[in-house]
Amino acid sequence: MDLNSTLPRRVVVTGAASGIGRAVAEGALASGGRVLAIDLHPDAAWDAPGLVQRAADVSDEARITEVFSQAPALLGGAPDAVVHCAGVYRWKALAETSAEEWDLSMRVNGRGSFLVSREASRIIDEGAIVLLSSVAYGRGDETEPGSAYAASKGAIVSLAQQLAAELGGRGIRVNAVAPGMIDTPMLTLGNTPRAVEALTAHLPARRLGTVDDVAAACLFLASGSAAYITGTTVHVDGGYLAS
Ligand SMILES: NC(=O)c1ccc[n+]([C@@H]2O[C@H](COP(=O)([O-])OP(=O)(O)OC[C@H]3O[C@@H](n4cnc5c(N)ncnc54)[C@H](O)[C@@H]3O)[C@@H](O)[C@H]2O)c1
C-alpha cells in the first residue's frame, strides 16, 4: 500500500502561519500538494511552490465565506481536504474568567470551526474535514484551569460527530484530532520549562509532542488511506488521556 499516493492534492489549512497548521501545510506541500494557507497573521516571509496565503479571521463569517469561495480557483480545483488548525488558548481560574474571555474561546474555536466546516462543505465535492480539538475536551486539569477552552474544544468533538453523520452521504468525512502537550508557541503560553518537565515525567511517551506528530495524524485523516474513518477523535497525546 502506498500511503503517499493517497495524500490530499488540494488542501485548505487554517492557522497555517504557525505551529501545527504550519506543519500540516508544509507536509502537504512537500508531497506535491497545493495549499491555501489561511491565518489571522500570514507569514509574509513564507514562500513555496504550490502555496497561496490569505489573511482571514476564522470567526469572521463574511471573510471566511469570501476566502473559501475563492479556494477552488486558487487551488486549481475543489479542495479534497480542509484542515482547520486556527485556535486560541487561554486559561484562568473560573472565578476570574470574564464573559468576554469565555466568548473569545467560543468565538474563535467554536464559531470558527462551524464557519470553516460549513464553507468547506460547500466547496468539497468529495474529501475530508479535519478539526483541531484538544485533550482538554476529555479531562479536567486543576493546575491549568481553562473552562472556556475545554468547553470550546468539547464542542469541536461533538461537531465532528454530527457533521460526519450529516455529510457522509455526500462523500465528506469529518474527524477531530485532539493533541496533548505539543511544543508550539501556544504551549509556552501556559507552561514554564520546569512545568513541562513535571508534566512529561509521568506521560507514557515521556516527552512533549512535536508539530509533526500532530500533522502526520491530520494528513492521514485527510488522505484517502483514512477512507473508512469518520466521526471520530484521534488523540495525539503521548498517552495523556489513557494514563
Ligand atoms: N500546542 C498544543 O499543545 C495544543 C494542544 C491541544 C490543542 N491544540 C490546538 O491545535 C491548534 C493549533 O495550535 P498551535 O499549537 O499550532 O498554535 P499556534 O499558536 O502555534 O498557532 C495558531 C495559529 O492560529 C492563528 N489564529 C489564531 N486565531 C485566529 C483566527 N481568529 N483566525 C485565523 N487564524 C487564527 C494564529 O495566528 C496562529 O498562526 C489549535 O486549535 C489549538 O487549540 C494545540
The ligand as a Tripos MOL2 file, in Angstrom:
@<TRIPOS>MOLECULE
LIG
   44    48     1     0     0
SMALL
NO_CHARGES

@<TRIPOS>ATOM
      1 N1          0.0670   23.2640   21.1300 N.am      1 LIG1
      2 C1         -0.6380   22.4800   21.8910 C.2       1 LIG1
      3 O1         -0.1400   21.9650   22.9190 O.2       1 LIG1
      4 C2         -2.0700   22.1590   21.5510 C.ar      1 LIG1
      5 C3         -2.7350   21.2320   22.3490 C.ar      1 LIG1
      6 C4         -4.0430   20.9260   22.0820 C.ar      1 LIG1
      7 C5         -4.6980   21.5110   21.0110 C.ar      1 LIG1
      8 N2         -4.0440   22.4170   20.2360 N.ar      1 LIG1
      9 C6         -4.8190   23.0180   19.1430 C.3       1 LIG1
     10 O2         -4.1150   22.9190   17.9360 O.3       1 LIG1
     11 C7         -4.4190   24.0480   17.1130 C.3       1 LIG1
     12 C8         -3.1220   24.6990   16.6380 C.3       1 LIG1
     13 O3         -2.3940   25.1390   17.7890 O.3       1 LIG1
     14 P1         -0.8470   25.5140   17.7370 P.3       1 LIG1
     15 O4         -0.2470   24.9610   18.9570 O.co2     1 LIG1
     16 O5         -0.2920   25.1900   16.4170 O.co2     1 LIG1
     17 O6         -0.9790   27.0940   17.9700 O.3       1 LIG1
     18 P2         -0.1380   28.3180   17.4050 P.3       1 LIG1
     19 O7         -0.4500   29.4200   18.3440 O.co2     1 LIG1
     20 O8          1.2670   27.9460   17.1220 O.co2     1 LIG1
     21 O9         -0.8540   28.5990   16.0090 O.3       1 LIG1
     22 C9         -2.1850   29.0130   15.9410 C.3       1 LIG1
     23 C10        -2.3600   29.8270   14.6580 C.3       1 LIG1
     24 O10        -3.7500   30.1880   14.5730 O.3       1 LIG1
     25 C11        -3.8170   31.5340   14.1540 C.3       1 LIG1
     26 N3         -5.0790   32.1210   14.6110 N.ar      1 LIG1
     27 C12        -5.4340   32.4280   15.8830 C.ar      1 LIG1
     28 N4         -6.6500   32.9810   15.9040 N.ar      1 LIG1
     29 C13        -7.0650   33.0210   14.6140 C.ar      1 LIG1
     30 C14        -8.2420   33.4890   13.9820 C.ar      1 LIG1
     31 N5         -9.2300   34.0410   14.6870 N.pl3     1 LIG1
     32 N6         -8.3510   33.3820   12.6440 N.ar      1 LIG1
     33 C15        -7.3370   32.8520   11.9070 C.ar      1 LIG1
     34 N7         -6.2020   32.3910   12.4530 N.ar      1 LIG1
     35 C16        -6.0690   32.4830   13.7880 C.ar      1 LIG1
     36 C17        -2.6160   32.2150   14.7890 C.3       1 LIG1
     37 O11        -2.2880   33.4200   14.1250 O.3       1 LIG1
     38 C18        -1.5530   31.1340   14.6650 C.3       1 LIG1
     39 O12        -0.8300   31.2620   13.4630 O.3       1 LIG1
     40 C19        -5.2930   24.9750   17.9560 C.3       1 LIG1
     41 O13        -6.6570   24.7820   17.5940 O.3       1 LIG1
     42 C20        -5.0470   24.5020   19.3610 C.3       1 LIG1
     43 O14        -6.1330   24.7570   20.2270 O.3       1 LIG1
     44 C21        -2.7470   22.7570   20.4790 C.ar      1 LIG1
@<TRIPOS>BOND
     1     1     2 1
     2     2     3 2
     3     2     4 1
     4     4     5 ar
     5     4    44 ar
     6     5     6 ar
     7     6     7 ar
     8     7     8 ar
     9     8     9 1
    10     8    44 ar
    11     9    10 1
    12     9    42 1
    13    10    11 1
    14    11    12 1
    15    11    40 1
    16    12    13 1
    17    13    14 1
    18    14    15 2
    19    14    16 1
    20    14    17 1
    21    17    18 1
    22    18    19 2
    23    18    20 1
    24    18    21 1
    25    21    22 1
    26    22    23 1
    27    23    24 1
    28    23    38 1
    29    24    25 1
    30    25    26 1
    31    25    36 1
    32    26    27 ar
    33    26    35 ar
    34    27    28 ar
    35    28    29 ar
    36    29    30 ar
    37    29    35 ar
    38    30    31 1
    39    30    32 ar
    40    32    33 ar
    41    33    34 ar
    42    34    35 ar
    43    36    37 1
    44    36    38 1
    45    38    39 1
    46    40    41 1
    47    40    42 1
    48    42    43 1
@<TRIPOS>SUBSTRUCTURE
     1 LIG1         1 GROUP 0 **** ****
